[in-house]
Amino acid sequence: MFTADPGIAEIALLIEDRWQGRGIGTAMVRMLLGQARDLGFAEVRATLLFDNMRMRRLLGSMGATLTHSEDPGVMEARIAVGVMTAAAG
């Protein structure tokens, strides 16, 4: 998704519980980050619930920087597209 911030795209995904843990989320994030790179974005961000440990681990493995938001139950992940493609691509 395009954002009002130049050079930054936002991603969101939902994997149904019974399909989690099969690498689908990893494949989807890699695909989306590749698309973001091809479209010229420098960074991708995602908003996630603090207690979503699987997504925190997944995005962290892709090089994301995780920070708390103003909402105590919500975090923001930011991935520099060039960093991700070098590390996980």
A tleap script that builds the chain and sets N, CA, C and O, in Angstrom:
source leaprc.protein.ff14SB
mol = sequence {
  NMET PHE THR ALA ASP PRO GLY ILE ALA GLU
  ILE ALA LEU LEU ILE GLU ASP ARG TRP GLN
  GLY ARG GLY ILE GLY THR ALA MET VAL ARG
  MET LEU LEU GLY GLN ALA ARG ASP LEU GLY
  PHE ALA GLU VAL ARG ALA THR LEU LEU PHE
  ASP ASN MET ARG MET ARG ARG LEU LEU GLY
  SER MET GLY ALA THR LEU THR HIE SER GLU
  ASP PRO GLY VAL MET GLU ALA ARG ILE ALA
  VAL GLY VAL MET THR ALA ALA ALA CGLY
}
set mol.1.N position { 0.849 -1.159 0.000 }
set mol.1.CA position { 0.000 0.000 0.000 }
set mol.1.C position { 0.905 1.234 0.000 }
set mol.1.O position { 1.894 1.297 0.730 }
set mol.2.N position { 0.548 2.198 -0.822 }
set mol.2.CA position { 1.255 3.462 -0.842 }
set mol.2.C position { 0.862 4.262 0.393 }
set mol.2.O position { -0.247 4.117 0.908 }
set mol.3.N position { 1.768 5.098 0.859 }
set mol.3.CA position { 1.491 5.956 2.012 }
set mol.3.C position { 1.728 7.407 1.618 }
set mol.3.O position { 2.247 7.697 0.540 }
set mol.4.N position { 1.345 8.297 2.495 }
set mol.4.CA position { 1.595 9.727 2.262 }
set mol.4.C position { 3.066 10.071 2.436 }
set mol.4.O position { 3.511 11.138 2.012 }
set mol.5.N position { 3.824 9.171 3.060 }
set mol.5.CA position { 5.252 9.398 3.284 }
set mol.5.C position { 6.040 8.953 2.051 }
set mol.5.O position { 5.999 7.775 1.695 }
set mol.6.N position { 6.758 9.868 1.392 }
set mol.6.CA position { 7.517 9.492 0.195 }
set mol.6.C position { 8.520 8.377 0.485 }
set mol.6.O position { 9.242 8.426 1.480 }
set mol.7.N position { 8.557 7.387 -0.381 }
set mol.7.CA position { 9.528 6.304 -0.271 }
set mol.7.C position { 9.159 5.214 0.713 }
set mol.7.O position { 9.940 4.284 0.914 }
set mol.8.N position { 7.979 5.302 1.339 }
set mol.8.CA position { 7.578 4.310 2.333 }
set mol.8.C position { 6.274 3.643 1.901 }
set mol.8.O position { 5.301 4.316 1.562 }
set mol.9.N position { 6.271 2.327 1.919 }
set mol.9.CA position { 5.072 1.547 1.629 }
set mol.9.C position { 4.646 0.832 2.902 }
set mol.9.O position { 5.457 0.627 3.805 }
set mol.10.N position { 3.401 0.461 2.973 }
set mol.10.CA position { 2.891 -0.263 4.134 }
set mol.10.C position { 2.393 -1.630 3.689 }
set mol.10.O position { 1.732 -1.760 2.659 }
set mol.11.N position { 2.720 -2.647 4.481 }
set mol.11.CA position { 2.237 -3.991 4.186 }
set mol.11.C position { 1.346 -4.476 5.325 }
set mol.11.O position { 1.472 -4.050 6.474 }
set mol.12.N position { 0.457 -5.367 4.967 }
set mol.12.CA position { -0.402 -6.029 5.949 }
set mol.12.C position { -0.739 -7.398 5.398 }
set mol.12.O position { -0.968 -7.551 4.199 }
set mol.13.N position { -0.769 -8.374 6.252 }
set mol.13.CA position { -1.174 -9.697 5.811 }
set mol.13.C position { -1.850 -10.436 6.943 }
set mol.13.O position { -1.646 -10.155 8.124 }
set mol.14.N position { -2.659 -11.384 6.537 }
set mol.14.CA position { -3.385 -12.210 7.487 }
set mol.14.C position { -3.248 -13.649 7.039 }
set mol.14.O position { -3.608 -13.995 5.914 }
set mol.15.N position { -2.731 -14.479 7.911 }
set mol.15.CA position { -2.624 -15.913 7.648 }
set mol.15.C position { -3.553 -16.595 8.640 }
set mol.15.O position { -3.383 -16.465 9.852 }
set mol.16.N position { -4.518 -17.310 8.131 }
set mol.16.CA position { -5.453 -18.023 8.996 }
set mol.16.C position { -4.677 -18.952 9.927 }
set mol.16.O position { -3.674 -19.545 9.531 }
set mol.17.N position { -5.145 -19.072 11.151 }
set mol.17.CA position { -4.423 -19.828 12.182 }
set mol.17.C position { -3.957 -21.204 11.705 }
set mol.17.O position { -2.809 -21.579 11.943 }
set mol.18.N position { -4.810 -21.944 11.052 }
set mol.18.CA position { -4.425 -23.321 10.677 }
set mol.18.C position { -3.340 -23.372 9.606 }
set mol.18.O position { -2.748 -24.429 9.384 }
set mol.19.N position { -3.066 -22.246 8.933 }
set mol.19.CA position { -2.029 -22.192 7.906 }
set mol.19.C position { -0.731 -21.576 8.420 }
set mol.19.O position { 0.258 -21.523 7.688 }
set mol.20.N position { -0.723 -21.113 9.663 }
set mol.20.CA position { 0.474 -20.498 10.218 }
set mol.20.C position { 1.547 -21.544 10.494 }
set mol.20.O position { 1.242 -22.711 10.740 }
set mol.21.N position { 2.788 -21.120 10.452 }
set mol.21.CA position { 3.903 -22.018 10.738 }
set mol.21.C position { 4.335 -22.851 9.552 }
set mol.21.O position { 5.115 -23.789 9.714 }
set mol.22.N position { 3.843 -22.531 8.350 }
set mol.22.CA position { 4.172 -23.304 7.151 }
set mol.22.C position { 5.018 -22.521 6.151 }
set mol.22.O position { 5.259 -22.988 5.038 }
set mol.23.N position { 5.462 -21.349 6.540 }
set mol.23.CA position { 6.303 -20.547 5.660 }
set mol.23.C position { 5.541 -19.625 4.716 }
set mol.23.O position { 6.150 -18.927 3.906 }
set mol.24.N position { 4.222 -19.618 4.813 }
set mol.24.CA position { 3.421 -18.778 3.919 }
set mol.24.C position { 3.680 -17.296 4.204 }
set mol.24.O position { 3.862 -16.510 3.274 }
set mol.25.N position { 3.697 -16.914 5.470 }
set mol.25.CA position { 3.947 -15.522 5.826 }
set mol.25.C position { 5.320 -15.059 5.375 }
set mol.25.O position { 5.464 -13.945 4.870 }
set mol.26.N position { 6.327 -15.900 5.551 }
set mol.26.CA position { 7.676 -15.565 5.113 }
set mol.26.C position { 7.706 -15.336 3.613 }
set mol.26.O position { 8.282 -14.356 3.139 }
set mol.27.N position { 7.086 -16.240 2.866 }
set mol.27.CA position { 7.046 -16.101 1.405 }
set mol.27.C position { 6.306 -14.832 0.994 }
set mol.27.O position { 6.733 -14.128 0.079 }
set mol.28.N position { 5.213 -14.546 1.660 }
set mol.28.CA position { 4.442 -13.351 1.316 }
set mol.28.C position { 5.226 -12.080 1.614 }
set mol.28.O position { 5.244 -11.159 0.797 }
set mol.29.N position { 5.869 -12.020 2.770 }
set mol.29.CA position { 6.638 -10.822 3.124 }
set mol.29.C position { 7.797 -10.642 2.147 }
set mol.29.O position { 8.058 -9.524 1.704 }
set mol.30.N position { 8.493 -11.721 1.804 }
set mol.30.CA position { 9.596 -11.614 0.836 }
set mol.30.C position { 9.082 -11.093 -0.506 }
set mol.30.O position { 9.716 -10.238 -1.125 }
set mol.31.N position { 7.932 -11.608 -0.954 }
set mol.31.CA position { 7.355 -11.174 -2.218 }
set mol.31.C position { 6.995 -9.687 -2.157 }
set mol.31.O position { 7.304 -8.932 -3.079 }
set mol.32.N position { 6.340 -9.269 -1.068 }
set mol.32.CA position { 5.934 -7.875 -0.928 }
set mol.32.C position { 7.139 -6.943 -0.847 }
set mol.32.O position { 7.113 -5.847 -1.407 }
set mol.33.N position { 8.183 -7.367 -0.161 }
set mol.33.CA position { 9.385 -6.544 -0.071 }
set mol.33.C position { 10.086 -6.447 -1.426 }
set mol.33.O position { 10.629 -5.400 -1.778 }
set mol.34.N position { 10.071 -7.535 -2.175 }
set mol.34.CA position { 10.628 -7.496 -3.530 }
set mol.34.C position { 9.849 -6.535 -4.419 }
set mol.34.O position { 10.433 -5.784 -5.200 }
set mol.35.N position { 8.526 -6.566 -4.294 }
set mol.35.CA position { 7.684 -5.639 -5.051 }
set mol.35.C position { 7.987 -4.197 -4.655 }
set mol.35.O position { 8.095 -3.319 -5.511 }
set mol.36.N position { 8.122 -3.964 -3.356 }
set mol.36.CA position { 8.425 -2.611 -2.871 }
set mol.36.C position { 9.759 -2.138 -3.443 }
set mol.36.O position { 9.884 -0.989 -3.868 }
set mol.37.N position { 10.739 -3.012 -3.451 }
set mol.37.CA position { 12.058 -2.658 -4.018 }
set mol.37.C position { 11.913 -2.326 -5.501 }
set mol.37.O position { 12.449 -1.323 -5.972 }
set mol.38.N position { 11.186 -3.173 -6.235 }
set mol.38.CA position { 11.020 -2.954 -7.674 }
set mol.38.C position { 10.281 -1.653 -7.986 }
set mol.38.O position { 10.504 -1.045 -9.033 }
set mol.39.N position { 9.408 -1.231 -7.083 }
set mol.39.CA position { 8.661 0.014 -7.262 }
set mol.39.C position { 9.420 1.238 -6.758 }
set mol.39.O position { 8.936 2.365 -6.857 }
set mol.40.N position { 10.624 1.003 -6.213 }
set mol.40.CA position { 11.475 2.116 -5.807 }
set mol.40.C position { 11.298 2.591 -4.376 }
set mol.40.O position { 11.784 3.666 -4.025 }
set mol.41.N position { 10.615 1.818 -3.543 }
set mol.41.CA position { 10.461 2.215 -2.147 }
set mol.41.C position { 11.751 1.945 -1.381 }
set mol.41.O position { 12.451 0.971 -1.659 }
set mol.42.N position { 12.059 2.796 -0.431 }
set mol.42.CA position { 13.243 2.636 0.408 }
set mol.42.C position { 12.929 1.853 1.668 }
set mol.42.O position { 13.808 1.200 2.232 }
set mol.43.N position { 11.664 1.914 2.118 }
set mol.43.CA position { 11.288 1.320 3.399 }
set mol.43.C position { 9.856 0.811 3.337 }
set mol.43.O position { 9.002 1.355 2.636 }
set mol.44.N position { 9.631 -0.242 4.090 }
set mol.44.CA position { 8.287 -0.805 4.248 }
set mol.44.C position { 7.978 -0.815 5.732 }
set mol.44.O position { 8.839 -1.115 6.558 }
set mol.45.N position { 6.733 -0.481 6.061 }
set mol.45.CA position { 6.347 -0.519 7.466 }
set mol.45.C position { 5.092 -1.375 7.621 }
set mol.45.O position { 4.321 -1.572 6.682 }
set mol.46.N position { 4.925 -1.866 8.827 }
set mol.46.CA position { 3.756 -2.668 9.180 }
set mol.46.C position { 3.378 -2.336 10.616 }
set mol.46.O position { 4.238 -2.041 11.446 }
set mol.47.N position { 2.093 -2.387 10.895 }
set mol.47.CA position { 1.583 -2.187 12.248 }
set mol.47.C position { 1.072 -3.528 12.735 }
set mol.47.O position { 0.353 -4.221 12.015 }
set mol.48.N position { 1.438 -3.897 13.948 }
set mol.48.CA position { 1.030 -5.195 14.469 }
set mol.48.C position { 0.739 -5.113 15.957 }
set mol.48.O position { 1.204 -4.210 16.653 }
set mol.49.N position { -0.031 -6.065 16.420 }
set mol.49.CA position { -0.329 -6.121 17.846 }
set mol.49.C position { 0.909 -6.559 18.616 }
set mol.49.O position { 1.664 -7.415 18.155 }
set mol.50.N position { 1.110 -5.980 19.772 }
set mol.50.CA position { 2.272 -6.278 20.610 }
set mol.50.C position { 2.397 -7.766 20.903 }
set mol.50.O position { 3.505 -8.302 20.914 }
set mol.51.N position { 1.266 -8.447 21.144 }
set mol.51.CA position { 1.328 -9.858 21.529 }
set mol.51.C position { 1.381 -10.821 20.341 }
set mol.51.O position { 1.288 -12.033 20.538 }
set mol.52.N position { 1.526 -10.321 19.130 }
set mol.52.CA position { 1.635 -11.177 17.951 }
set mol.52.C position { 3.100 -11.586 17.778 }
set mol.52.O position { 3.823 -11.048 16.939 }
set mol.53.N position { 3.509 -12.546 18.592 }
set mol.53.CA position { 4.914 -12.961 18.630 }
set mol.53.C position { 5.385 -13.564 17.310 }
set mol.53.O position { 6.532 -13.351 16.916 }
set mol.54.N position { 4.537 -14.302 16.626 }
set mol.54.CA position { 4.956 -14.896 15.350 }
set mol.54.C position { 5.315 -13.818 14.336 }
set mol.54.O position { 6.327 -13.920 13.643 }
set mol.55.N position { 4.486 -12.791 14.253 }
set mol.55.CA position { 4.770 -11.724 13.295 }
set mol.55.C position { 5.986 -10.919 13.733 }
set mol.55.O position { 6.775 -10.484 12.893 }
set mol.56.N position { 6.145 -10.719 15.020 }
set mol.56.CA position { 7.332 -10.010 15.506 }
set mol.56.C position { 8.599 -10.774 15.127 }
set mol.56.O position { 9.574 -10.176 14.672 }
set mol.57.N position { 8.584 -12.095 15.313 }
set mol.57.CA position { 9.748 -12.914 14.945 }
set mol.57.C position { 9.984 -12.884 13.436 }
set mol.57.O position { 11.120 -12.735 12.984 }
set mol.58.N position { 8.912 -13.025 12.660 }
set mol.58.CA position { 9.035 -13.033 11.209 }
set mol.58.C position { 9.631 -11.724 10.705 }
set mol.58.O position { 10.613 -11.734 9.963 }
set mol.59.N position { 9.045 -10.604 11.102 }
set mol.59.CA position { 9.549 -9.321 10.635 }
set mol.59.C position { 10.952 -9.043 11.158 }
set mol.59.O position { 11.777 -8.460 10.453 }
set mol.60.N position { 11.223 -9.459 12.392 }
set mol.60.CA position { 12.575 -9.313 12.935 }
set mol.60.C position { 13.601 -10.096 12.124 }
set mol.60.O position { 14.720 -9.628 11.916 }
set mol.61.N position { 13.220 -11.290 11.667 }
set mol.61.CA position { 14.135 -12.103 10.858 }
set mol.61.C position { 14.395 -11.475 9.494 }
set mol.61.O position { 15.379 -11.808 8.834 }
set mol.62.N position { 13.523 -10.572 9.070 }
set mol.62.CA position { 13.685 -9.868 7.796 }
set mol.62.C position { 14.446 -8.553 7.969 }
set mol.62.O position { 14.613 -7.799 7.010 }
set mol.63.N position { 14.903 -8.282 9.185 }
set mol.63.CA position { 15.682 -7.083 9.446 }
set mol.63.C position { 14.880 -5.896 9.943 }
set mol.63.O position { 15.380 -4.771 9.956 }
set mol.64.N position { 13.641 -6.131 10.353 }
set mol.64.CA position { 12.786 -5.025 10.804 }
set mol.64.C position { 13.269 -4.453 12.128 }
set mol.64.O position { 13.799 -5.156 12.989 }
set mol.65.N position { 13.065 -3.162 12.253 }
set mol.65.CA position { 13.226 -2.476 13.524 }
set mol.65.C position { 11.835 -2.353 14.124 }
set mol.65.O position { 10.940 -1.781 13.503 }
set mol.66.N position { 11.645 -2.885 15.328 }
set mol.66.CA position { 10.346 -2.866 15.998 }
set mol.66.C position { 10.341 -1.779 17.065 }
set mol.66.O position { 11.261 -1.686 17.878 }
set mol.67.N position { 9.300 -0.961 17.052 }
set mol.67.CA position { 9.166 0.086 18.059 }
set mol.67.C position { 7.735 0.103 18.581 }
set mol.67.O position { 6.798 -0.310 17.898 }
set mol.68.N position { 7.595 0.586 19.795 }
set mol.68.CA position { 6.264 0.727 20.392 }
set mol.68.C position { 5.595 1.957 19.808 }
set mol.68.O position { 6.260 2.931 19.457 }
set mol.69.N position { 4.290 1.907 19.707 }
set mol.69.CA position { 3.532 3.070 19.237 }
set mol.69.C position { 2.915 3.769 20.443 }
set mol.69.O position { 3.152 3.384 21.588 }
set mol.70.N position { 2.130 4.789 20.172 }
set mol.70.CA position { 1.447 5.497 21.259 }
set mol.70.C position { 0.412 4.599 21.929 }
set mol.70.O position { 0.101 4.780 23.106 }
set mol.71.N position { -0.118 3.639 21.191 }
set mol.71.CA position { -1.061 2.655 21.731 }
set mol.71.C position { -0.237 1.538 22.366 }
set mol.71.O position { 0.549 0.899 21.666 }
set mol.72.N position { -0.388 1.279 23.662 }
set mol.72.CA position { 0.464 0.287 24.332 }
set mol.72.C position { 0.335 -1.141 23.790 }
set mol.72.O position { 1.223 -1.962 24.018 }
set mol.73.N position { -0.733 -1.443 23.090 }
set mol.73.CA position { -0.902 -2.795 22.557 }
set mol.73.C position { -0.471 -2.954 21.116 }
set mol.73.O position { -0.693 -4.003 20.510 }
set mol.74.N position { 0.153 -1.907 20.554 }
set mol.74.CA position { 0.480 -1.899 19.128 }
set mol.74.C position { 1.955 -1.560 18.927 }
set mol.74.O position { 2.515 -0.725 19.636 }
set mol.75.N position { 2.574 -2.224 17.948 }
set mol.75.CA position { 3.967 -1.956 17.586 }
set mol.75.C position { 4.026 -1.579 16.122 }
set mol.75.O position { 3.115 -1.869 15.346 }
set mol.76.N position { 5.115 -0.927 15.762 }
set mol.76.CA position { 5.364 -0.641 14.357 }
set mol.76.C position { 6.671 -1.297 13.957 }
set mol.76.O position { 7.657 -1.242 14.692 }
set mol.77.N position { 6.673 -1.918 12.786 }
set mol.77.CA position { 7.878 -2.531 12.230 }
set mol.77.C position { 8.269 -1.744 10.993 }
set mol.77.O position { 7.419 -1.380 10.181 }
set mol.78.N position { 9.552 -1.487 10.856 }
set mol.78.CA position { 10.075 -0.801 9.678 }
set mol.78.C position { 11.226 -1.615 9.123 }
set mol.78.O position { 12.128 -2.026 9.853 }
set mol.79.N position { 11.179 -1.844 7.813 }
set mol.79.CA position { 12.223 -2.625 7.150 }
set mol.79.C position { 12.802 -1.782 6.021 }
set mol.79.O position { 12.074 -1.351 5.127 }
set mol.80.N position { 14.100 -1.547 6.061 }
set mol.80.CA position { 14.786 -0.906 4.942 }
set mol.80.C position { 14.871 -1.940 3.835 }
set mol.80.O position { 15.477 -2.996 4.017 }
set mol.81.N position { 14.280 -1.654 2.705 }
set mol.81.CA position { 14.130 -2.646 1.636 }
set mol.81.C position { 15.473 -3.199 1.195 }
set mol.81.O position { 15.581 -4.405 0.972 }
set mol.82.N position { 16.506 -2.367 1.058 }
set mol.82.CA position { 17.816 -2.852 0.670 }
set mol.82.C position { 18.425 -3.791 1.689 }
set mol.82.O position { 19.115 -4.741 1.319 }
set mol.83.N position { 18.178 -3.538 2.986 }
set mol.83.CA position { 18.680 -4.400 4.059 }
set mol.83.C position { 18.014 -5.762 3.970 }
set mol.83.O position { 18.688 -6.788 4.065 }
set mol.84.N position { 16.702 -5.784 3.790 }
set mol.84.CA position { 15.981 -7.050 3.713 }
set mol.84.C position { 16.450 -7.885 2.547 }
set mol.84.O position { 16.700 -9.079 2.709 }
set mol.85.N position { 16.578 -7.290 1.372 }
set mol.85.CA position { 16.916 -8.083 0.206 }
set mol.85.C position { 18.326 -8.637 0.312 }
set mol.85.O position { 18.592 -9.723 -0.203 }
set mol.86.N position { 19.238 -7.927 0.963 }
set mol.86.CA position { 20.581 -8.442 1.149 }
set mol.86.C position { 20.601 -9.584 2.164 }
set mol.86.O position { 21.320 -10.567 1.982 }
set mol.87.N position { 19.808 -9.456 3.236 }
set mol.87.CA position { 19.824 -10.446 4.309 }
set mol.87.C position { 18.953 -11.656 4.027 }
set mol.87.O position { 19.349 -12.780 4.335 }
set mol.88.N position { 17.782 -11.454 3.450 }
set mol.88.CA position { 16.816 -12.547 3.328 }
set mol.88.C position { 16.430 -12.863 1.893 }
set mol.88.O position { 15.712 -13.834 1.656 }
set mol.89.N position { 16.873 -12.094 0.954 }
set mol.89.CA position { 16.452 -12.275 -0.425 }
set mol.89.C position { 17.221 -13.319 -1.106 }
set mol.89.O position { 16.984 -13.592 -2.283 }
savepdb mol mol.pdb
quit
